[in-house]
């Protein structure tokens, strides 16, 4: 999952959560608008690069995410068998290492 998808998902959650409130926000009379370009300026180095790369211009024009389809019985059993096989292999390696 890329950082753009995370921000889209967070925006989606906050937007949906915000719809539950009855409060309608208003801009105070003495408010000053800050632009995102000014937020990206300031510290140099990795933090500065991270801020510039993670800035989002607006919400994506697609859904935030899609859940994968549920596993069928055979796929789930194959996954469980593979996990059990891996655990057995690790236990064998541990027992050989302790000898």
Phi and psi in radians as a Rosetta constraint file:
Dihedral C 1 N 2 CA 2 C 2 CIRCULARHARMONIC -1.528 0.35
Dihedral N 2 CA 2 C 2 N 3 CIRCULARHARMONIC 2.915 0.35
Dihedral C 2 N 3 CA 3 C 3 CIRCULARHARMONIC -1.119 0.35
Dihedral N 3 CA 3 C 3 N 4 CIRCULARHARMONIC -0.548 0.35
Dihedral C 3 N 4 CA 4 C 4 CIRCULARHARMONIC -1.100 0.35
Dihedral N 4 CA 4 C 4 N 5 CIRCULARHARMONIC -0.705 0.35
Dihedral C 4 N 5 CA 5 C 5 CIRCULARHARMONIC -1.144 0.35
Dihedral N 5 CA 5 C 5 N 6 CIRCULARHARMONIC -0.644 0.35
Dihedral C 5 N 6 CA 6 C 6 CIRCULARHARMONIC -1.125 0.35
Dihedral N 6 CA 6 C 6 N 7 CIRCULARHARMONIC -0.794 0.35
Dihedral C 6 N 7 CA 7 C 7 CIRCULARHARMONIC -1.137 0.35
Dihedral N 7 CA 7 C 7 N 8 CIRCULARHARMONIC -0.670 0.35
Dihedral C 7 N 8 CA 8 C 8 CIRCULARHARMONIC -1.095 0.35
Dihedral N 8 CA 8 C 8 N 9 CIRCULARHARMONIC -0.735 0.35
Dihedral C 8 N 9 CA 9 C 9 CIRCULARHARMONIC -1.148 0.35
Dihedral N 9 CA 9 C 9 N 10 CIRCULARHARMONIC -0.753 0.35
Dihedral C 9 N 10 CA 10 C 10 CIRCULARHARMONIC -1.094 0.35
Dihedral N 10 CA 10 C 10 N 11 CIRCULARHARMONIC -0.748 0.35
Dihedral C 10 N 11 CA 11 C 11 CIRCULARHARMONIC -1.059 0.35
Dihedral N 11 CA 11 C 11 N 12 CIRCULARHARMONIC -0.770 0.35
Dihedral C 11 N 12 CA 12 C 12 CIRCULARHARMONIC -1.054 0.35
Dihedral N 12 CA 12 C 12 N 13 CIRCULARHARMONIC -0.816 0.35
Dihedral C 12 N 13 CA 13 C 13 CIRCULARHARMONIC -1.091 0.35
Dihedral N 13 CA 13 C 13 N 14 CIRCULARHARMONIC -0.800 0.35
Dihedral C 13 N 14 CA 14 C 14 CIRCULARHARMONIC -1.133 0.35
Dihedral N 14 CA 14 C 14 N 15 CIRCULARHARMONIC -0.667 0.35
Dihedral C 14 N 15 CA 15 C 15 CIRCULARHARMONIC -1.132 0.35
Dihedral N 15 CA 15 C 15 N 16 CIRCULARHARMONIC -0.808 0.35
Dihedral C 15 N 16 CA 16 C 16 CIRCULARHARMONIC -1.130 0.35
Dihedral N 16 CA 16 C 16 N 17 CIRCULARHARMONIC -0.704 0.35
Dihedral C 16 N 17 CA 17 C 17 CIRCULARHARMONIC -1.137 0.35
Dihedral N 17 CA 17 C 17 N 18 CIRCULARHARMONIC -0.691 0.35
Dihedral C 17 N 18 CA 18 C 18 CIRCULARHARMONIC -1.100 0.35
Dihedral N 18 CA 18 C 18 N 19 CIRCULARHARMONIC -0.501 0.35
Dihedral C 18 N 19 CA 19 C 19 CIRCULARHARMONIC -1.196 0.35
Dihedral N 19 CA 19 C 19 N 20 CIRCULARHARMONIC -0.286 0.35
Dihedral C 19 N 20 CA 20 C 20 CIRCULARHARMONIC -1.368 0.35
Dihedral N 20 CA 20 C 20 N 21 CIRCULARHARMONIC -0.287 0.35
Dihedral C 20 N 21 CA 21 C 21 CIRCULARHARMONIC -1.504 0.35
Dihedral N 21 CA 21 C 21 N 22 CIRCULARHARMONIC 2.619 0.35
Dihedral C 21 N 22 CA 22 C 22 CIRCULARHARMONIC -1.566 0.35
Dihedral N 22 CA 22 C 22 N 23 CIRCULARHARMONIC -0.378 0.35
Dihedral C 22 N 23 CA 23 C 23 CIRCULARHARMONIC -1.166 0.35
Dihedral N 23 CA 23 C 23 N 24 CIRCULARHARMONIC 2.285 0.35
Dihedral C 23 N 24 CA 24 C 24 CIRCULARHARMONIC -1.887 0.35
Dihedral N 24 CA 24 C 24 N 25 CIRCULARHARMONIC 1.955 0.35
Dihedral C 24 N 25 CA 25 C 25 CIRCULARHARMONIC -1.184 0.35
Dihedral N 25 CA 25 C 25 N 26 CIRCULARHARMONIC 2.578 0.35
Dihedral C 25 N 26 CA 26 C 26 CIRCULARHARMONIC -2.260 0.35
Dihedral N 26 CA 26 C 26 N 27 CIRCULARHARMONIC 2.677 0.35
Dihedral C 26 N 27 CA 27 C 27 CIRCULARHARMONIC -1.477 0.35
Dihedral N 27 CA 27 C 27 N 28 CIRCULARHARMONIC 2.184 0.35
Dihedral C 27 N 28 CA 28 C 28 CIRCULARHARMONIC -1.102 0.35
Dihedral N 28 CA 28 C 28 N 29 CIRCULARHARMONIC 2.750 0.35
Dihedral C 28 N 29 CA 29 C 29 CIRCULARHARMONIC -1.147 0.35
Dihedral N 29 CA 29 C 29 N 30 CIRCULARHARMONIC -0.581 0.35
Dihedral C 29 N 30 CA 30 C 30 CIRCULARHARMONIC -1.701 0.35
Dihedral N 30 CA 30 C 30 N 31 CIRCULARHARMONIC 0.300 0.35
Dihedral C 30 N 31 CA 31 C 31 CIRCULARHARMONIC -1.226 0.35
Dihedral N 31 CA 31 C 31 N 32 CIRCULARHARMONIC 2.541 0.35
Dihedral C 31 N 32 CA 32 C 32 CIRCULARHARMONIC -2.098 0.35
Dihedral N 32 CA 32 C 32 N 33 CIRCULARHARMONIC 2.279 0.35
Dihedral C 32 N 33 CA 33 C 33 CIRCULARHARMONIC -1.434 0.35
Dihedral N 33 CA 33 C 33 N 34 CIRCULARHARMONIC 2.342 0.35
Dihedral C 33 N 34 CA 34 C 34 CIRCULARHARMONIC -1.913 0.35
Dihedral N 34 CA 34 C 34 N 35 CIRCULARHARMONIC 2.348 0.35
Dihedral C 34 N 35 CA 35 C 35 CIRCULARHARMONIC -1.605 0.35
Dihedral N 35 CA 35 C 35 N 36 CIRCULARHARMONIC 2.708 0.35
Dihedral C 35 N 36 CA 36 C 36 CIRCULARHARMONIC -1.198 0.35
Dihedral N 36 CA 36 C 36 N 37 CIRCULARHARMONIC -0.447 0.35
Dihedral C 36 N 37 CA 37 C 37 CIRCULARHARMONIC -1.144 0.35
Dihedral N 37 CA 37 C 37 N 38 CIRCULARHARMONIC -0.651 0.35
Dihedral C 37 N 38 CA 38 C 38 CIRCULARHARMONIC -1.198 0.35
Dihedral N 38 CA 38 C 38 N 39 CIRCULARHARMONIC -0.617 0.35
Dihedral C 38 N 39 CA 39 C 39 CIRCULARHARMONIC -1.135 0.35
Dihedral N 39 CA 39 C 39 N 40 CIRCULARHARMONIC -0.615 0.35
Dihedral C 39 N 40 CA 40 C 40 CIRCULARHARMONIC -1.268 0.35
Dihedral N 40 CA 40 C 40 N 41 CIRCULARHARMONIC -0.355 0.35
Dihedral C 40 N 41 CA 41 C 41 CIRCULARHARMONIC -1.456 0.35
Dihedral N 41 CA 41 C 41 N 42 CIRCULARHARMONIC 2.943 0.35
Dihedral C 41 N 42 CA 42 C 42 CIRCULARHARMONIC 2.119 0.35
Dihedral N 42 CA 42 C 42 N 43 CIRCULARHARMONIC -2.023 0.35
Dihedral C 42 N 43 CA 43 C 43 CIRCULARHARMONIC -1.087 0.35
Dihedral N 43 CA 43 C 43 N 44 CIRCULARHARMONIC 2.604 0.35
Dihedral C 43 N 44 CA 44 C 44 CIRCULARHARMONIC -1.764 0.35
Dihedral N 44 CA 44 C 44 N 45 CIRCULARHARMONIC 3.037 0.35
Dihedral C 44 N 45 CA 45 C 45 CIRCULARHARMONIC 1.530 0.35
Dihedral N 45 CA 45 C 45 N 46 CIRCULARHARMONIC -2.601 0.35
Dihedral C 45 N 46 CA 46 C 46 CIRCULARHARMONIC -1.113 0.35
Dihedral N 46 CA 46 C 46 N 47 CIRCULARHARMONIC -0.672 0.35
Dihedral C 46 N 47 CA 47 C 47 CIRCULARHARMONIC -1.096 0.35
Dihedral N 47 CA 47 C 47 N 48 CIRCULARHARMONIC -0.733 0.35
Dihedral C 47 N 48 CA 48 C 48 CIRCULARHARMONIC -1.105 0.35
Dihedral N 48 CA 48 C 48 N 49 CIRCULARHARMONIC -0.793 0.35
Dihedral C 48 N 49 CA 49 C 49 CIRCULARHARMONIC -1.082 0.35
Dihedral N 49 CA 49 C 49 N 50 CIRCULARHARMONIC -0.735 0.35
Dihedral C 49 N 50 CA 50 C 50 CIRCULARHARMONIC -1.077 0.35
Dihedral N 50 CA 50 C 50 N 51 CIRCULARHARMONIC -0.784 0.35
Dihedral C 50 N 51 CA 51 C 51 CIRCULARHARMONIC -1.067 0.35
Dihedral N 51 CA 51 C 51 N 52 CIRCULARHARMONIC -0.771 0.35
Dihedral C 51 N 52 CA 52 C 52 CIRCULARHARMONIC -1.151 0.35
Dihedral N 52 CA 52 C 52 N 53 CIRCULARHARMONIC -0.723 0.35
Dihedral C 52 N 53 CA 53 C 53 CIRCULARHARMONIC -1.244 0.35
Dihedral N 53 CA 53 C 53 N 54 CIRCULARHARMONIC -0.487 0.35
Dihedral C 53 N 54 CA 54 C 54 CIRCULARHARMONIC -1.642 0.35
Dihedral N 54 CA 54 C 54 N 55 CIRCULARHARMONIC -0.027 0.35
Dihedral C 54 N 55 CA 55 C 55 CIRCULARHARMONIC -1.160 0.35
Dihedral N 55 CA 55 C 55 N 56 CIRCULARHARMONIC 2.402 0.35
Dihedral C 55 N 56 CA 56 C 56 CIRCULARHARMONIC -2.025 0.35
Dihedral N 56 CA 56 C 56 N 57 CIRCULARHARMONIC 2.236 0.35
Dihedral C 56 N 57 CA 57 C 57 CIRCULARHARMONIC -1.290 0.35
Dihedral N 57 CA 57 C 57 N 58 CIRCULARHARMONIC -0.518 0.35
Dihedral C 57 N 58 CA 58 C 58 CIRCULARHARMONIC 3.094 0.35
Dihedral N 58 CA 58 C 58 N 59 CIRCULARHARMONIC 3.095 0.35
Dihedral C 58 N 59 CA 59 C 59 CIRCULARHARMONIC -1.202 0.35
Dihedral N 59 CA 59 C 59 N 60 CIRCULARHARMONIC 2.641 0.35
Dihedral C 59 N 60 CA 60 C 60 CIRCULARHARMONIC -1.241 0.35
Dihedral N 60 CA 60 C 60 N 61 CIRCULARHARMONIC 2.774 0.35
Dihedral C 60 N 61 CA 61 C 61 CIRCULARHARMONIC -1.604 0.35
Dihedral N 61 CA 61 C 61 N 62 CIRCULARHARMONIC 0.336 0.35
Dihedral C 61 N 62 CA 62 C 62 CIRCULARHARMONIC -2.281 0.35
Dihedral N 62 CA 62 C 62 N 63 CIRCULARHARMONIC 2.952 0.35
Dihedral C 62 N 63 CA 63 C 63 CIRCULARHARMONIC -1.142 0.35
Dihedral N 63 CA 63 C 63 N 64 CIRCULARHARMONIC 2.637 0.35
Dihedral C 63 N 64 CA 64 C 64 CIRCULARHARMONIC -1.131 0.35
Dihedral N 64 CA 64 C 64 N 65 CIRCULARHARMONIC -0.663 0.35
Dihedral C 64 N 65 CA 65 C 65 CIRCULARHARMONIC -2.896 0.35
Dihedral N 65 CA 65 C 65 N 66 CIRCULARHARMONIC 2.893 0.35
Dihedral C 65 N 66 CA 66 C 66 CIRCULARHARMONIC -2.307 0.35
Dihedral N 66 CA 66 C 66 N 67 CIRCULARHARMONIC 2.333 0.35
Dihedral C 66 N 67 CA 67 C 67 CIRCULARHARMONIC -1.348 0.35
Dihedral N 67 CA 67 C 67 N 68 CIRCULARHARMONIC 2.432 0.35
Dihedral C 67 N 68 CA 68 C 68 CIRCULARHARMONIC -1.186 0.35
Dihedral N 68 CA 68 C 68 N 69 CIRCULARHARMONIC 2.696 0.35
Dihedral C 68 N 69 CA 69 C 69 CIRCULARHARMONIC -1.151 0.35
Dihedral N 69 CA 69 C 69 N 70 CIRCULARHARMONIC 2.652 0.35
Dihedral C 69 N 70 CA 70 C 70 CIRCULARHARMONIC -1.142 0.35
Dihedral N 70 CA 70 C 70 N 71 CIRCULARHARMONIC 2.601 0.35
Dihedral C 70 N 71 CA 71 C 71 CIRCULARHARMONIC -1.239 0.35
Dihedral N 71 CA 71 C 71 N 72 CIRCULARHARMONIC 2.506 0.35
Dihedral C 71 N 72 CA 72 C 72 CIRCULARHARMONIC -1.423 0.35
Dihedral N 72 CA 72 C 72 N 73 CIRCULARHARMONIC 3.028 0.35
Dihedral C 72 N 73 CA 73 C 73 CIRCULARHARMONIC -1.047 0.35
Dihedral N 73 CA 73 C 73 N 74 CIRCULARHARMONIC -0.752 0.35
Dihedral C 73 N 74 CA 74 C 74 CIRCULARHARMONIC -1.181 0.35
Dihedral N 74 CA 74 C 74 N 75 CIRCULARHARMONIC -0.727 0.35
Dihedral C 74 N 75 CA 75 C 75 CIRCULARHARMONIC -1.143 0.35
Dihedral N 75 CA 75 C 75 N 76 CIRCULARHARMONIC -0.722 0.35
Dihedral C 75 N 76 CA 76 C 76 CIRCULARHARMONIC -1.127 0.35
Dihedral N 76 CA 76 C 76 N 77 CIRCULARHARMONIC -0.745 0.35
Dihedral C 76 N 77 CA 77 C 77 CIRCULARHARMONIC -1.128 0.35
Dihedral N 77 CA 77 C 77 N 78 CIRCULARHARMONIC -0.681 0.35
Dihedral C 77 N 78 CA 78 C 78 CIRCULARHARMONIC -1.102 0.35
Dihedral N 78 CA 78 C 78 N 79 CIRCULARHARMONIC -0.707 0.35
Dihedral C 78 N 79 CA 79 C 79 CIRCULARHARMONIC -1.128 0.35
Dihedral N 79 CA 79 C 79 N 80 CIRCULARHARMONIC -0.762 0.35
Dihedral C 79 N 80 CA 80 C 80 CIRCULARHARMONIC -1.132 0.35
Dihedral N 80 CA 80 C 80 N 81 CIRCULARHARMONIC -0.697 0.35
Dihedral C 80 N 81 CA 81 C 81 CIRCULARHARMONIC -1.116 0.35
Dihedral N 81 CA 81 C 81 N 82 CIRCULARHARMONIC -0.729 0.35
Dihedral C 81 N 82 CA 82 C 82 CIRCULARHARMONIC -1.121 0.35
Dihedral N 82 CA 82 C 82 N 83 CIRCULARHARMONIC -0.737 0.35
Dihedral C 82 N 83 CA 83 C 83 CIRCULARHARMONIC -1.101 0.35
Dihedral N 83 CA 83 C 83 N 84 CIRCULARHARMONIC -0.725 0.35
Dihedral C 83 N 84 CA 84 C 84 CIRCULARHARMONIC -1.117 0.35
Dihedral N 84 CA 84 C 84 N 85 CIRCULARHARMONIC -0.703 0.35
Dihedral C 84 N 85 CA 85 C 85 CIRCULARHARMONIC -1.099 0.35
Dihedral N 85 CA 85 C 85 N 86 CIRCULARHARMONIC -0.746 0.35
Dihedral C 85 N 86 CA 86 C 86 CIRCULARHARMONIC -1.119 0.35
Dihedral N 86 CA 86 C 86 N 87 CIRCULARHARMONIC -0.740 0.35
Dihedral C 86 N 87 CA 87 C 87 CIRCULARHARMONIC -1.098 0.35
Dihedral N 87 CA 87 C 87 N 88 CIRCULARHARMONIC -0.730 0.35
Dihedral C 87 N 88 CA 88 C 88 CIRCULARHARMONIC -1.081 0.35
Dihedral N 88 CA 88 C 88 N 89 CIRCULARHARMONIC -0.730 0.35
Dihedral C 88 N 89 CA 89 C 89 CIRCULARHARMONIC -1.093 0.35
Dihedral N 89 CA 89 C 89 N 90 CIRCULARHARMONIC -0.759 0.35
Dihedral C 89 N 90 CA 90 C 90 CIRCULARHARMONIC -1.122 0.35
Dihedral N 90 CA 90 C 90 N 91 CIRCULARHARMONIC -0.722 0.35
Dihedral C 90 N 91 CA 91 C 91 CIRCULARHARMONIC -1.095 0.35
Dihedral N 91 CA 91 C 91 N 92 CIRCULARHARMONIC -0.674 0.35
Dihedral C 91 N 92 CA 92 C 92 CIRCULARHARMONIC -1.106 0.35
Dihedral N 92 CA 92 C 92 N 93 CIRCULARHARMONIC -0.769 0.35
Dihedral C 92 N 93 CA 93 C 93 CIRCULARHARMONIC -1.096 0.35
Dihedral N 93 CA 93 C 93 N 94 CIRCULARHARMONIC -0.707 0.35
Dihedral C 93 N 94 CA 94 C 94 CIRCULARHARMONIC -1.132 0.35
Dihedral N 94 CA 94 C 94 N 95 CIRCULARHARMONIC -0.710 0.35
Dihedral C 94 N 95 CA 95 C 95 CIRCULARHARMONIC -1.189 0.35
Dihedral N 95 CA 95 C 95 N 96 CIRCULARHARMONIC -0.620 0.35
Dihedral C 95 N 96 CA 96 C 96 CIRCULARHARMONIC -1.197 0.35
Dihedral N 96 CA 96 C 96 N 97 CIRCULARHARMONIC -0.590 0.35
Dihedral C 96 N 97 CA 97 C 97 CIRCULARHARMONIC -1.269 0.35
Dihedral N 97 CA 97 C 97 N 98 CIRCULARHARMONIC -0.466 0.35
Dihedral C 97 N 98 CA 98 C 98 CIRCULARHARMONIC -1.471 0.35
Dihedral N 98 CA 98 C 98 N 99 CIRCULARHARMONIC -0.167 0.35
